[in-house]
Amino acid sequence: MGSRFPSHQLSNGLYVSGRPEQPKERTPTMSSVAMPYTGGDIKKSGELGKMFDIPMDGSKSRKSGPLNNAPSRTGSFAGAASHSGPIMQNAAARSAYVTSGNLSAAGMSTSASMKRTNSGPLNKHGEPVKKSSGPQSGGGTRQNSGPIPPVLPTTGLITSGPLNSSGAPRKVSGPLESLGSMKLNSASVVHNPAVTTLSVDDEYSFRKNFPKPILWSVILIFVMGFIAGGFILGAVHNAILLIVVVILFAAVAALFTWNSCRGRKAIVGFISQYPDAELRTAKNGQFVKVSGVVTCGNVPLESSFQKVPRCVYTSTSLYEYRGWDSKAANSKHRRFTWGLRSTERHVVDFYISDFQSGLRALVKTGFGARVTPYVDDSVVIDVNPENKDMSPDFLRWLGKRNLSSDDRIMQLKEGYIKEGSTVSVMGVVHRNDNVLMIVPPPEPLTTGCQWAKCIFPASLEGIVLRCEDTSKIDVIPV
């Protein structure tokens, strides 16, 4: 059929005009790299074997999980297999060495010490990044994608907070309450708001408790009495008034001296005789005295010299004896007496278990609360110029506080309330959301006059703590 117009026949036998269209070359969606013919030997597969995690030691099978970018890798494998030999041979090779999914127990012979390497991006050293996903089995070491759980310590204990490279809890900075129970040294105690630092003014002093107006009035009366007695003695030569004034002055001076020496013991007796209250029936705002066993709170203390752990109250005092030509320990130190040179006293919040009701209450003595302690101290060490070098621990303790030890007669006393000790606490009951607490009272407690003992009244401010010398008493384990 001749025509000047070109025509062509379609596959169905129909003739159409025009020239046949030239088949357009499609842009390949996948790129494949020609691989050398392996001949079924896996050792010659090179990167093709690494791509599918095929072991190079000739093991028959290996279990693999889902791989990243599986379709592209499958296409690359198929493209590469078309260059390496007949398709049936490559399919047999793949079925013999690579299996997707779960395998039977008979087909799983995996080396435990074998490392798996997947194709993918390279690191800065040019080595492939070891990365895979999905559940894995076997003993091979590999790195999974996704969040990595923290490595447990070697003890197997699950701990809270971040871990360091060795698996142990990492030390972090922050409030001490978040760190749980811990020991505090002298440096951290000073700057810790949870610790109340007590001063010398918190100790009992008769001159501090006795009202100043009354004291100056008594002094003024005796001065006037001495002046009048002396005038009468000089004018009429009668010494009766002067003798009466001297007797009264001697009696008052003896009474003041008695209270200065026996005042603290009288207050301790008052605390001991004060009746104990039962916390179960105590009302909110009621002043009570509770006796029981001590338990540490969040911040336990440690004694300064003896390093006694888990304490709620610590006291360490250094005294010096001043002779005729000795140095004074402080500005008010008189000759032939013991003077306080250094003191460290701290107290924190703690728990007390009531003996009568068995209830447990939180005693708020920390965070700068007002506390009046009556805790017996025991003499730890006596130092004189002859034996000052016999205690290296004492010299080390002095060195840390920049205290000299030059030819002085010194005495170190230390007292503490450790966990398990029996104490008596006086304060106000406070209930807040089923939390039973003992807080400082708003007004000081007055002991009143003890006429039988010739003791003047004294005032007790804040929470009152009473504990005997714990170094001579066995504590109750808690």
Secondary structure, DSSP 8 states (H G I E B T S, - for coil): ---SS-EEE-TTS-EEES----------SS--------TT-GGG-THHHHHTT--SS--S--EE---TTHHHHHHHHHHHHHHHS-HHHHHHHHHHH-EES---GGG----TT-B----S-B-TTS-B---B-S---SS-B--BSS-------TT----SS-B-TTSSB----S-GGGG-S----HHHHHT-TTSEE--GGGS--HHHHS-HHHHHHHHHHHHHHHHHHHHHHHHH---HHHHHHHHHHHHHHHHHHHHHHHHHHHHHHHHHHS----TTT--TT-EEEEEEEEEE-SS-B--TTT---SEEEEEEEEEEEE-SSS--SSTT--TTEEEEEEEEEEE--EEEEETTT--EEEE---TT--EEEEE--EEEEEE-TTTGGG-HHHHHHHHHTT---SS-EEEEEEEEEETT-EEEEEEEEEEETTEEEEE--SS-EE---BGGGTB---EE-SEEEEE--GGGS-----
